[in-house]
Amino acid sequence: MNVNSNIKAKTCNKVVVLGAGHMGHGIAEVALLSDYYVSLVDLNRDILAEGVSLIDWSLKKFVQKAKLTERRYKQLLTNLETTTNLREAVKNADLCIEAVPEQLELKKEIFSKLDKFSPDHTILASNTSTIRISEIAHATQRPEKVVGLHFPPPPVLAEVIEVVRGEKTAKSTIKFVIDFTHRVGKTCIIAKDSPGFICNRIMAPSLLLIQLFLDRGEYSPSKVDAAALNMNMVMGPYELLDYMGLDIVYDSSQYFAEHLSPDYTPTDTISRLVKENKLGRKTGEGIHKWRSGGRRPFIDLSDPADFDPIDLMRVQINEAVKVLEEGIATVADINIGMKHFYHNPWGPFELVEQMDLDDLTVFLDNLAEKYGKEVFRAHRWIRDKSLPSRIA
């Protein structure tokens, strides 16, 4: 191991981001704004060019809002390089962040190359939203330096980053990425390695529920989103699916179906839309039709569905209990994550204080029966009403 094996984030100079798509170019911009020298890598030159264009557009917005000077804007762009040559990009990297589609074999192929081509000291991070870090680390000879660094979309506006500790991730690696999250101005929450980690694991059953609504035609997506936006949520649940990318939703659902429960098998409507290449914001159409330039779809707030968005949070409470029981995260990090990663008005365990647990049990059990999905079944800590004492 070379002499720089214990490099610290404050002395880290070069960040390489693999994948210039929606998440990748955003992560690159976050690093640029924190004065890292950044190499953005993608095999597709068109995607690479579009990523750079979007970074430039975003930085100009900061100039227009007087958050950046023209001089600093130009300097930041000089700190950005782009390439299709992964070997060349990582030869002097301090931190590599992979942001490619949610496909395990693809990620393993990339990490194998990163391990081969980057210096011994380089930390290898994945922005995966669902896949266990330990599975990805198996493709390398340095599992102690492999870690999850999960940004919510869009990364530039993110308040929280999930740091995921693989089975063999070293404490020094965790310290490095915690320092990195602080340098880029984000709050850090820590997760033990598990499918979906904290936030996406807790979101999974509520996102499944709205997909089941879609299959059954129970509610208009626009009207559900209107109900959520009228509750001052940042984005409606169907908007969120589109924003994430329905291909990502599909791949994540498949992974959850294989590693958590077959209840998560991709739903009919999402499967059809993916097959038709209607992937949401990135293609201009998914569940909604998006306006030009990726602008959000029009939602008529005057016509909401007769639907209570709190029902989605009730489902999230149930999954948060499982995350806590499995030792994946603390009560505090679970609450912080769901409030600041997905902008819920309350953390799931804060909401417990407002809940009648008998009513919650009946609600969850009814969902399980109605849809034939055991993931909705009330957890025993809710059923026996021991949850308040367990989270106190």
N, C-alpha and C positions, 0 to 999 in steps of 0.2 A: 504493500500500500504506500502511496507516495506521501510526501511530507505535508500535503494540503488536506489530508483525510479528515481533519476536524475543522474544516472551513466554517465560518460563522456567517449568518445571513447579512450582517452589517459589512462584511468584507466580500460578500458575493457580488460579482460584477455582471456576469452574463447569464441571462435567462433565455432558454430556448423553448418555444411553444410549438408543439407538433399538432398541426391541423389549424387551418385558417378560417374555418367556418364560424357559425354564430357564436359559439363559446370561445374558440381559440383566438380569434382576433380581439375579442373583448378582454381576455386574460392578458394578451400581449400589451394592450393599451394600459391595463392596470399596472403592469410592470414598468412600462415606459414612464408613466406619471410618477413613479417612485424612484426614478433616476437609475433604473437598470438599463444596461445595453441589451437589446432584445433581438433575437433571430426568430423570425416566423417562418415555419416550414410547412409546405404542402406539395404533394406530387402534382396537383392540378393547378396549372398556372392561372387559369381563369378564376378559381376560388381564391388563390393567393392575391391576385390583383384586386378582386372585390373586397377581400379582407383589409387590405391596405387602404383602399378608398373609404371604407367605413371608419377605419381608425382616423383618417384625415378629416372626414366629415365630423366625427365626434369631437376631435381636438379643436376644430374651428368653432364648434358650438361653445366650448369652454372660453375661447377668445371672445366671442360675441357677448358672453355673459360676464366678461371681465374676470373670469377665474384663472385665465392664463394670459400672459402677454404675448404679443406677436413674436417677440424674440425667443421666448421659451418654447412656443409652439414649433418654431423652426428647428430649435435645438433638439427637441424630443424626436422629431422626424429623422434627424441625423443619427440618432441612437437606435434606429430601427433598420434591420437588414432583412431581406426576404430571399428565400432560396428553395429549390426543389431537391437540393443535395443534403440529405440528412447527415451523412458521414462528415461532410465539411462543416456543417452548422454546429455539431456537438463536440468537435475536437477540443474546444477550450471552454465548454459549458460548465457552469457551477450548479445550475438547477435546470432540469428538463421537466416540462409539464406537458403531458399528453392529453389532447382534447379531440379525439377521433370518435366515430360512432360506437355505440354500445354493443360491440361484438368482441367476445373474449379472444377468439383466435387472432383477430386483427391487432388487438392490443398486445397480446403475447408476442406476435411477430415484431411489432415496433419496439417493445421493451428488450427483446433479444438483441436487436440492432443497437439500441441505446447502450446496453451493457457492453457490447463489443467495441463501439466506436468512441464512447466518452471516457474522460479521465477517471481514475480510480475514486477521486473524491466526489464526483458528481452525484447529486441527489436526484433520483428518478421518481417523479410524482405523476399520478393519474388524476384527471378530473372526472373519472367515471362516477356516474350517479347511482349505480346499482351493483356493479360487479365487485366481488371480494378482492381486496388488494393482495391477499396471499396467493390467490390464483394467478394474478398477473405477475407477481414476484417470482413465481416458479420458473418463469422464462429467463431469469437472470442468474448470475453467479454472485449477486450482491443483494440478497433479499433484505438485509439489514438497512439498506439505503433506499428501499422502495416504500412509498407512502402515498396515502390518498390526500388530495388537495382539491376539495370539491367546492366550486364556486356556484352560487345560484345565478340564473340569468336575470338581467344582463350583468356581467361581471363588474363593469365600471360603477354601477349603482349599488352593488352588493354591500350589505352591512356585515354579513357573517360568512365565514368560510369553515367548512367541516374539515378537520384534520383526522384522517383515518389511520389507525395503528394496525398494521398487518401482524401476523403471528410472529414474524421475525424482525420487525422494524425496530431499529436501535433507538434508545432514549435520545442519543445525540441527534438522530435524524428528526425525531419529533421536536426537539428543541430548535433545530434549524428552521423547520417550517413554521413553528409558532412565531419565531422571530421574523420570518418572512411575512406572515399575515399581519403582524404589528407594523412592519415597515410600510406595507401597502395600505395601511389605515383601516384594517378590518378587525372585527371581533372574531375570536377563534373558539370553536367548540370541538371537543375531542370525542371520537367514537371508536369503540372496539370494532374490529373487522366483522362485518355481517352484511348480507345482502341488503342494499338500500341504506345502510348506516343509520343515521338518526332521522333526518327530515324526509327523505324519499320513502323510507320504510313506513313512517307514520302517515304520510300522504297516500300511500299506495291503496289502501282499502277505500278511502273516500273518492279517489280518482276512478277506482273500479266501479263504485256505485254510480257515478254520473255516466260512465260508459254503458252500464246496464240500463239506465234511464233512456239513453240514446237508442239502444237496441230495441227497447220496448215502445219507443215513441211516447213516453210518459209525460215529458215536458219539452217545450221549445227551448233549445240551447240559448237563444238570445234572451228569452224571458228569465231563465235561470241566472244567466250572467247579470241581467238587470237587477234581480233580487239581491245578488251578491254585491254589486256596485252600490246599490242603495244602502247597504250596510257599511259603506266606506271601505270595502275591501279594495285592494289595489287593482285586482284583475278578477274577472269572473272565472269560474272553474273551466268552462269550455274554451275561453280565450287562453287560459293557461296551457291546456293541452295543445292547442294550435301553436302557441308561442314556443313551447318545448320542442315541438316537432313530432308529428304523429308516428314517424318512423322510429324516433327515440322511445316514444310511449310503447310502441309495438315490441321493440327489442327488449325494453325493460320488463314488460309484462311476461314475455317468454322466459326471461331469466328468473323472475320471481316464481313463475309457474314451476320451473325446474328445481328451485332451491328453497322456496318457502311453502307454497301450496298450489296445487293444480287449479284452485279457484281463480288464479290470476291469468289463466290462459287467455290470450288476446281475444277481445270481443269481436263479434261479427262486423259491426259498423267500422271500427278502427281498422280491422283487417282489410275490409273493402276499400276504404279510403287510401290506405297505404298502397294497395295493389294498383289503384288508379293514379298514384303519384300526387294525390291531394294531401300534402303533408303539413298544411297549416301556413304559418307566416312565411316560411322559406320558399314556398311555391305559389303563394298568393291566395290559395284556397285550401281549406281543410274542413273542419266543422263549420267555420265561418268563411266568408269571403273577406280578405284583407284588402285595404286600400293601397294605392300605389305607394311605393317606397317603404313597404312593410308597415305602414301606419295601421293602427288598430281598427278593427271592424266597427261599424256604427252599431251601437246598442241603444235601443229606445228605453230610457230609464223610466218613462211614464207608464210602461206596460210590463211590470214584473210578473213572474210566475207566482202562483200560490204555493210557494216553497220556502222553507226556512233554512237559510244557509248554515245555521247553527247545527243542523242535522249532520252536515259533513264533519263538523268539529266533534260531534258526539262519537262518530265512527273513529276519528283520530285519537280521541281519548283512549279508546279500547286498544288501539295498536300501540300507543305510547306506553301503556301498562306493560305490554309484552316486551317492548324495548327496555324498559326499566328492569323487569324481572330477569331478562337475559343478560343484564350487566353491560349493555352496549353503551349506555350513557347515564349521566346523573340527572336528577330531577331538574336542576338548574339549567344544564345544557339543553335538555329537551325543551324546556319552556323558552329559553333564549332562541334556540334554533327555529321553532315554529313561529315565533313572533317576528323574527328578523330575517329568516331565510324565505319564508312564504308569506310574511306580513299578515298573519292572523291577528285579530284584535287582542286575543289572549293566548297564553301558552296552554297546552292541554290540561296540565295539572292545576293551573290557576282557574280554569273553567270548572274543574271538579267542585270547587267551593260553591258554585252556583247550581249544581246538579242534585236532583233527587236520585240516588243510586238505584232505588227500586224501579223508578220510571226509566232510567237509562238501561237497566237490564232488560226490561220488557221491550223497549225500542230496538235494541241490538238483536235480541232473540227473534223478534218479528222480521227484521231484515234478513237474518240467516234463513228463516223458513220461507219467506217470500221469494228470495232469489236462489235458494239452494246453495248458499255460499257460507261455509263454516267460518271463514275469516271474520265474518260479522258477529259471530256468537260472543256474548258477553263473557269477559274474562272473570275468573273466579274471584279476584280481588274486588271487582265491581259487584259481583253477585252476592258475596258475603259481607260487603260493605267495610272491608278492612283497608281499602285504598287510602282514605284520608290519613290514617295513622302511619301508613307506609311511606307517604310522601311528606310528612310533617317535618 
